[in-house]
């Protein structure tokens, strides 16, 4: 690993990850890390993250299989999922010489949702040494308090192909458009304006 690499981006192949990687393409070199969960859509997300790595010029693409739930349903479950994610990500960052981790996690503007994630990132960061062992690895959360509409605006402005993400709970040729996750994003795309990226493919 060259000394020029200082940033690791966590890419789960959701829309916020696509925004974060697209925004990074003209900045410093970066490592793209894909945490792979045990879920039906794992191979689809893996393939999308690999394409992000290629299209946006990551210096290196790293994949790690995790055991945590990709769809945490309780606060405790969320705590463990996010903590496992961050500990693995920080460990890889430290080993590859990255002093900064971009975690494009997004929860919206409600302080009650934002605060525990910031606290968790600060806590986990404090536990993990940096590559030089002197300071902690910084975790950036640039999209944390944005709304879904704002994420779509950024994605649209980035010029990225908006179909290069996976909003769905299921696996298929295209996102189903009707599960809870899909409905959230279908509604947001309708509000903001860009066409649902798979509209042409799903129309009969
Ligand atoms: Zn779906």
py3Dmol code that shows the C-alpha trace and the ligand (Angstrom):
import py3Dmol

protein = """\
ATOM      1  CA  UNK A   1       0.000   0.000   0.000  1.00  0.00           C
ATOM      2  CA  UNK A   2       1.344   3.381  -0.955  1.00  0.00           C
ATOM      3  CA  UNK A   3       1.657   6.238   1.480  1.00  0.00           C
ATOM      4  CA  UNK A   4      -0.775   8.306  -0.626  1.00  0.00           C
ATOM      5  CA  UNK A   5      -3.784   6.292   0.548  1.00  0.00           C
ATOM      6  CA  UNK A   6      -5.399   7.837   3.577  1.00  0.00           C
ATOM      7  CA  UNK A   7      -9.108   7.104   3.230  1.00  0.00           C
ATOM      8  CA  UNK A   8     -11.228   3.974   3.414  1.00  0.00           C
ATOM      9  CA  UNK A   9     -14.866   4.179   2.267  1.00  0.00           C
ATOM     10  CA  UNK A  10     -17.407   1.700   3.613  1.00  0.00           C
ATOM     11  CA  UNK A  11     -19.608   0.672   0.675  1.00  0.00           C
ATOM     12  CA  UNK A  12     -22.760  -1.348   1.383  1.00  0.00           C
ATOM     13  CA  UNK A  13     -24.086  -0.654  -2.154  1.00  0.00           C
ATOM     14  CA  UNK A  14     -26.961   1.515  -0.958  1.00  0.00           C
ATOM     15  CA  UNK A  15     -27.625   4.954  -2.479  1.00  0.00           C
ATOM     16  CA  UNK A  16     -25.677   6.791   0.230  1.00  0.00           C
ATOM     17  CA  UNK A  17     -22.637   4.589  -0.492  1.00  0.00           C
ATOM     18  CA  UNK A  18     -22.898   5.418  -4.194  1.00  0.00           C
ATOM     19  CA  UNK A  19     -22.995   9.136  -3.336  1.00  0.00           C
ATOM     20  CA  UNK A  20     -19.957   8.865  -1.059  1.00  0.00           C
ATOM     21  CA  UNK A  21     -17.869   6.997  -3.623  1.00  0.00           C
ATOM     22  CA  UNK A  22     -18.932   9.257  -6.502  1.00  0.00           C
ATOM     23  CA  UNK A  23     -17.987  12.332  -4.438  1.00  0.00           C
ATOM     24  CA  UNK A  24     -14.572  10.863  -3.691  1.00  0.00           C
ATOM     25  CA  UNK A  25     -13.542  10.082  -7.260  1.00  0.00           C
ATOM     26  CA  UNK A  26     -11.642  13.320  -7.895  1.00  0.00           C
ATOM     27  CA  UNK A  27     -10.236  13.616  -4.395  1.00  0.00           C
ATOM     28  CA  UNK A  28      -7.450  11.627  -2.797  1.00  0.00           C
ATOM     29  CA  UNK A  29      -6.922   7.931  -3.445  1.00  0.00           C
ATOM     30  CA  UNK A  30      -9.119   5.601  -1.484  1.00  0.00           C
ATOM     31  CA  UNK A  31      -9.689   1.997  -0.514  1.00  0.00           C
ATOM     32  CA  UNK A  32     -13.213   0.683  -1.021  1.00  0.00           C
ATOM     33  CA  UNK A  33     -14.314  -1.785   1.635  1.00  0.00           C
ATOM     34  CA  UNK A  34     -17.466  -3.863   1.136  1.00  0.00           C
ATOM     35  CA  UNK A  35     -18.887  -5.540   4.269  1.00  0.00           C
ATOM     36  CA  UNK A  36     -20.738  -8.618   3.030  1.00  0.00           C
ATOM     37  CA  UNK A  37     -23.697  -9.733   5.137  1.00  0.00           C
ATOM     38  CA  UNK A  38     -25.445 -13.099   5.183  1.00  0.00           C
ATOM     39  CA  UNK A  39     -28.525 -12.100   3.215  1.00  0.00           C
ATOM     40  CA  UNK A  40     -30.247 -13.046  -0.048  1.00  0.00           C
ATOM     41  CA  UNK A  41     -29.008  -9.890  -1.755  1.00  0.00           C
ATOM     42  CA  UNK A  42     -25.346 -10.384  -0.746  1.00  0.00           C
ATOM     43  CA  UNK A  43     -24.044 -11.251  -4.215  1.00  0.00           C
ATOM     44  CA  UNK A  44     -25.915  -8.370  -5.856  1.00  0.00           C
ATOM     45  CA  UNK A  45     -24.446  -5.860  -3.385  1.00  0.00           C
ATOM     46  CA  UNK A  46     -20.988  -7.400  -3.711  1.00  0.00           C
ATOM     47  CA  UNK A  47     -21.118  -7.024  -7.491  1.00  0.00           C
ATOM     48  CA  UNK A  48     -22.335  -3.410  -7.265  1.00  0.00           C
ATOM     49  CA  UNK A  49     -19.586  -2.471  -4.803  1.00  0.00           C
ATOM     50  CA  UNK A  50     -17.017  -4.066  -7.106  1.00  0.00           C
ATOM     51  CA  UNK A  51     -18.373  -1.953  -9.958  1.00  0.00           C
ATOM     52  CA  UNK A  52     -18.142   1.192  -7.800  1.00  0.00           C
ATOM     53  CA  UNK A  53     -14.516   0.332  -7.147  1.00  0.00           C
ATOM     54  CA  UNK A  54     -13.798   0.047 -10.852  1.00  0.00           C
ATOM     55  CA  UNK A  55     -15.868   2.987 -12.106  1.00  0.00           C
ATOM     56  CA  UNK A  56     -14.779   5.474  -9.462  1.00  0.00           C
ATOM     57  CA  UNK A  57     -11.135   4.469  -9.371  1.00  0.00           C
ATOM     58  CA  UNK A  58     -10.548   2.908  -5.962  1.00  0.00           C
ATOM     59  CA  UNK A  59      -6.936   2.013  -5.370  1.00  0.00           C
ATOM     60  CA  UNK A  60      -7.983  -1.252  -3.786  1.00  0.00           C
ATOM     61  CA  UNK A  61     -11.187  -3.240  -3.251  1.00  0.00           C
ATOM     62  CA  UNK A  62     -11.548  -5.271  -0.071  1.00  0.00           C
ATOM     63  CA  UNK A  63     -14.450  -7.542   0.933  1.00  0.00           C
ATOM     64  CA  UNK A  64     -15.121  -8.974   4.394  1.00  0.00           C
ATOM     65  CA  UNK A  65     -17.820 -11.493   5.282  1.00  0.00           C
ATOM     66  CA  UNK A  66     -19.697 -10.376   8.416  1.00  0.00           C
ATOM     67  CA  UNK A  67     -22.090 -12.321  10.609  1.00  0.00           C
ATOM     68  CA  UNK A  68     -24.177  -9.357  11.771  1.00  0.00           C
ATOM     69  CA  UNK A  69     -27.741  -8.849  10.591  1.00  0.00           C
ATOM     70  CA  UNK A  70     -28.099  -6.565   7.571  1.00  0.00           C
ATOM     71  CA  UNK A  71     -31.571  -5.596   8.779  1.00  0.00           C
ATOM     72  CA  UNK A  72     -31.271  -4.913  12.516  1.00  0.00           C
ATOM     73  CA  UNK A  73     -34.691  -4.665  14.114  1.00  0.00           C
ATOM     74  CA  UNK A  74     -33.983  -3.617  17.692  1.00  0.00           C
ATOM     75  CA  UNK A  75     -31.682  -0.980  19.266  1.00  0.00           C
ATOM     76  CA  UNK A  76     -29.477  -3.748  20.692  1.00  0.00           C
ATOM     77  CA  UNK A  77     -29.296  -5.484  17.322  1.00  0.00           C
ATOM     78  CA  UNK A  78     -28.397  -2.182  15.690  1.00  0.00           C
ATOM     79  CA  UNK A  79     -25.692  -1.574  18.296  1.00  0.00           C
ATOM     80  CA  UNK A  80     -24.020  -4.912  17.559  1.00  0.00           C
ATOM     81  CA  UNK A  81     -24.394  -4.648  13.797  1.00  0.00           C
ATOM     82  CA  UNK A  82     -22.873  -1.178  13.606  1.00  0.00           C
ATOM     83  CA  UNK A  83     -20.172  -1.948  16.157  1.00  0.00           C
ATOM     84  CA  UNK A  84     -19.067  -5.078  14.287  1.00  0.00           C
ATOM     85  CA  UNK A  85     -19.082  -3.131  11.043  1.00  0.00           C
ATOM     86  CA  UNK A  86     -16.934  -0.336  12.461  1.00  0.00           C
ATOM     87  CA  UNK A  87     -14.457  -2.573  14.285  1.00  0.00           C
ATOM     88  CA  UNK A  88     -13.823  -4.545  11.090  1.00  0.00           C
ATOM     89  CA  UNK A  89     -13.617  -1.390   8.979  1.00  0.00           C
ATOM     90  CA  UNK A  90     -11.210   0.324  11.345  1.00  0.00           C
ATOM     91  CA  UNK A  91      -9.052  -2.781  11.550  1.00  0.00           C
ATOM     92  CA  UNK A  92      -8.723  -2.911   7.774  1.00  0.00           C
ATOM     93  CA  UNK A  93      -8.096   0.848   7.607  1.00  0.00           C
ATOM     94  CA  UNK A  94      -5.323   0.581  10.160  1.00  0.00           C
ATOM     95  CA  UNK A  95      -3.657  -2.382   8.442  1.00  0.00           C
ATOM     96  CA  UNK A  96      -3.773  -0.651   5.039  1.00  0.00           C
ATOM     97  CA  UNK A  97      -2.439   2.642   6.353  1.00  0.00           C
ATOM     98  CA  UNK A  98      -5.704   4.616   6.146  1.00  0.00           C
ATOM     99  CA  UNK A  99      -6.116   7.236   8.857  1.00  0.00           C
ATOM    100  CA  UNK A 100      -9.678   8.151   7.911  1.00  0.00           C
ATOM    101  CA  UNK A 101     -12.830   6.107   7.376  1.00  0.00           C
ATOM    102  CA  UNK A 102     -15.846   7.475   5.505  1.00  0.00           C
ATOM    103  CA  UNK A 103     -18.999   5.765   6.729  1.00  0.00           C
ATOM    104  CA  UNK A 104     -21.883   6.908   4.479  1.00  0.00           C
ATOM    105  CA  UNK A 105     -24.548   5.880   6.963  1.00  0.00           C
ATOM    106  CA  UNK A 106     -27.738   7.964   6.787  1.00  0.00           C
ATOM    107  CA  UNK A 107     -30.535   8.231   9.352  1.00  0.00           C
ATOM    108  CA  UNK A 108     -32.221  11.587   8.591  1.00  0.00           C
ATOM    109  CA  UNK A 109     -32.346  14.836  10.512  1.00  0.00           C
ATOM    110  CA  UNK A 110     -33.925  13.667  13.798  1.00  0.00           C
ATOM    111  CA  UNK A 111     -31.416  14.261  16.602  1.00  0.00           C
ATOM    112  CA  UNK A 112     -32.692  11.174  18.433  1.00  0.00           C
ATOM    113  CA  UNK A 113     -31.536   9.055  15.497  1.00  0.00           C
ATOM    114  CA  UNK A 114     -28.303  10.944  14.782  1.00  0.00           C
ATOM    115  CA  UNK A 115     -26.923  11.123  18.308  1.00  0.00           C
ATOM    116  CA  UNK A 116     -26.497   7.392  19.101  1.00  0.00           C
ATOM    117  CA  UNK A 117     -24.712   6.782  15.798  1.00  0.00           C
ATOM    118  CA  UNK A 118     -22.247   9.612  16.447  1.00  0.00           C
ATOM    119  CA  UNK A 119     -21.677   8.311  19.979  1.00  0.00           C
ATOM    120  CA  UNK A 120     -21.073   4.789  18.656  1.00  0.00           C
ATOM    121  CA  UNK A 121     -18.610   5.969  15.994  1.00  0.00           C
ATOM    122  CA  UNK A 122     -16.713   8.055  18.558  1.00  0.00           C
ATOM    123  CA  UNK A 123     -16.573   5.166  21.023  1.00  0.00           C
ATOM    124  CA  UNK A 124     -15.384   2.585  18.495  1.00  0.00           C
ATOM    125  CA  UNK A 125     -12.888   5.026  16.963  1.00  0.00           C
ATOM    126  CA  UNK A 126     -11.395   5.592  20.399  1.00  0.00           C
ATOM    127  CA  UNK A 127     -10.782   1.861  20.796  1.00  0.00           C
ATOM    128  CA  UNK A 128      -8.880   1.406  17.516  1.00  0.00           C
ATOM    129  CA  UNK A 129      -5.323   2.628  16.994  1.00  0.00           C
ATOM    130  CA  UNK A 130      -4.281   4.478  13.840  1.00  0.00           C
ATOM    131  CA  UNK A 131      -1.626   3.106  11.465  1.00  0.00           C
ATOM    132  CA  UNK A 132       1.127   4.922  13.374  1.00  0.00           C
ATOM    133  CA  UNK A 133      -0.304   3.847  16.704  1.00  0.00           C
ATOM    134  CA  UNK A 134      -0.372   7.432  17.942  1.00  0.00           C
ATOM    135  CA  UNK A 135      -3.887   8.638  17.230  1.00  0.00           C
ATOM    136  CA  UNK A 136      -7.259   7.107  16.549  1.00  0.00           C
ATOM    137  CA  UNK A 137      -8.614   6.525  13.058  1.00  0.00           C
ATOM    138  CA  UNK A 138     -11.124   9.272  12.268  1.00  0.00           C
ATOM    139  CA  UNK A 139     -14.636   8.202  11.256  1.00  0.00           C
ATOM    140  CA  UNK A 140     -16.417  10.697   8.996  1.00  0.00           C
ATOM    141  CA  UNK A 141     -20.205  10.565   8.712  1.00  0.00           C
ATOM    142  CA  UNK A 142     -20.782  13.086   5.898  1.00  0.00           C
ATOM    143  CA  UNK A 143     -24.326  11.964   5.033  1.00  0.00           C
ATOM    144  CA  UNK A 144     -25.639  10.980   8.457  1.00  0.00           C
ATOM    145  CA  UNK A 145     -28.273  13.674   9.026  1.00  0.00           C
ATOM    146  CA  UNK A 146     -29.433  14.051   5.423  1.00  0.00           C
ATOM    147  CA  UNK A 147     -32.957  13.173   4.367  1.00  0.00           C
ATOM    148  CA  UNK A 148     -33.716  10.635   1.642  1.00  0.00           C
ATOM    149  CA  UNK A 149     -34.632  13.534  -0.668  1.00  0.00           C
ATOM    150  CA  UNK A 150     -31.256  15.189  -0.091  1.00  0.00           C
ATOM    151  CA  UNK A 151     -29.432  11.914  -0.780  1.00  0.00           C
ATOM    152  CA  UNK A 152     -31.252  11.600  -4.107  1.00  0.00           C
ATOM    153  CA  UNK A 153     -30.394  15.216  -4.969  1.00  0.00           C
ATOM    154  CA  UNK A 154     -26.709  14.542  -4.282  1.00  0.00           C
ATOM    155  CA  UNK A 155     -26.775  11.306  -6.234  1.00  0.00           C
ATOM    156  CA  UNK A 156     -28.412  13.059  -9.178  1.00  0.00           C
ATOM    157  CA  UNK A 157     -25.868  15.907  -9.057  1.00  0.00           C
ATOM    158  CA  UNK A 158     -22.969  13.445  -8.925  1.00  0.00           C
ATOM    159  CA  UNK A 159     -23.678  12.268 -12.455  1.00  0.00           C
ATOM    160  CA  UNK A 160     -23.464   8.637 -11.323  1.00  0.00           C
ATOM    161  CA  UNK A 161     -25.675   5.968 -12.883  1.00  0.00           C
ATOM    162  CA  UNK A 162     -28.408   5.790 -10.233  1.00  0.00           C
ATOM    163  CA  UNK A 163     -29.079   2.122 -10.927  1.00  0.00           C
ATOM    164  CA  UNK A 164     -25.686   1.298  -9.402  1.00  0.00           C
ATOM    165  CA  UNK A 165     -27.192   0.727  -5.955  1.00  0.00           C
ATOM    166  CA  UNK A 166     -29.537  -1.790  -4.371  1.00  0.00           C
ATOM    167  CA  UNK A 167     -32.500  -0.442  -2.343  1.00  0.00           C
ATOM    168  CA  UNK A 168     -34.320  -3.784  -1.970  1.00  0.00           C
ATOM    169  CA  UNK A 169     -34.630  -6.420   0.776  1.00  0.00           C
ATOM    170  CA  UNK A 170     -34.815  -9.170  -1.835  1.00  0.00           C
ATOM    171  CA  UNK A 171     -32.684 -10.495  -4.673  1.00  0.00           C
ATOM    172  CA  UNK A 172     -33.822 -10.295  -8.292  1.00  0.00           C
ATOM    173  CA  UNK A 173     -33.125  -8.908 -11.739  1.00  0.00           C
ATOM    174  CA  UNK A 174     -34.282  -5.519 -10.502  1.00  0.00           C
ATOM    175  CA  UNK A 175     -35.446  -4.171  -7.107  1.00  0.00           C
ATOM    176  CA  UNK A 176     -38.986  -5.393  -6.398  1.00  0.00           C
ATOM    177  CA  UNK A 177     -40.374  -1.894  -5.872  1.00  0.00           C
ATOM    178  CA  UNK A 178     -42.829  -3.085  -3.218  1.00  0.00           C
ATOM    179  CA  UNK A 179     -40.885  -4.163  -0.107  1.00  0.00           C
ATOM    180  CA  UNK A 180     -40.541  -1.731   2.790  1.00  0.00           C
ATOM    181  CA  UNK A 181     -37.099  -0.542   1.712  1.00  0.00           C
ATOM    182  CA  UNK A 182     -38.082  -0.142  -1.924  1.00  0.00           C
ATOM    183  CA  UNK A 183     -41.266   1.778  -1.075  1.00  0.00           C
ATOM    184  CA  UNK A 184     -39.275   4.252   0.992  1.00  0.00           C
ATOM    185  CA  UNK A 185     -37.042   5.043  -1.990  1.00  0.00           C
ATOM    186  CA  UNK A 186     -39.715   4.816  -4.695  1.00  0.00           C
ATOM    187  CA  UNK A 187     -41.659   7.485  -2.788  1.00  0.00           C
ATOM    188  CA  UNK A 188     -38.548   9.647  -2.397  1.00  0.00           C
ATOM    189  CA  UNK A 189     -37.692   9.435  -6.100  1.00  0.00           C
ATOM    190  CA  UNK A 190     -41.269  10.488  -6.907  1.00  0.00           C
ATOM    191  CA  UNK A 191     -40.979  13.484  -4.575  1.00  0.00           C
ATOM    192  CA  UNK A 192     -37.572  14.661  -5.808  1.00  0.00           C
ATOM    193  CA  UNK A 193     -37.930  14.080  -9.523  1.00  0.00           C
ATOM    194  CA  UNK A 194     -35.416  11.677 -11.016  1.00  0.00           C
ATOM    195  CA  UNK A 195     -37.058   8.645 -12.581  1.00  0.00           C
ATOM    196  CA  UNK A 196     -36.926   5.434 -10.553  1.00  0.00           C
ATOM    197  CA  UNK A 197     -33.725   3.969 -12.045  1.00  0.00           C
ATOM    198  CA  UNK A 198     -35.356   0.644 -12.940  1.00  0.00           C
ATOM    199  CA  UNK A 199     -38.624   2.050 -14.269  1.00  0.00           C
ATOM    200  CA  UNK A 200     -37.847   1.207 -17.893  1.00  0.00           C
ATOM    201  CA  UNK A 201     -36.791  -2.331 -16.997  1.00  0.00           C
ATOM    202  CA  UNK A 202     -39.854  -3.145 -14.896  1.00  0.00           C
ATOM    203  CA  UNK A 203     -42.433  -1.548 -17.216  1.00  0.00           C
ATOM    204  CA  UNK A 204     -44.266  -4.088 -19.383  1.00  0.00           C
TER     205      UNK A 204
END
"""
ligand_1 = """\
1
ZN
Zn -37.753 -4.401 -2.741
"""
view = py3Dmol.view(width=600, height=400)
view.addModel(protein, "pdb")
view.setStyle({"model": 0}, {"cartoon": {"style": "trace"}})
view.addModel(ligand_1, "xyz")
view.setStyle({"model": 1}, {"stick": {}})
view.zoomTo()
view.show()
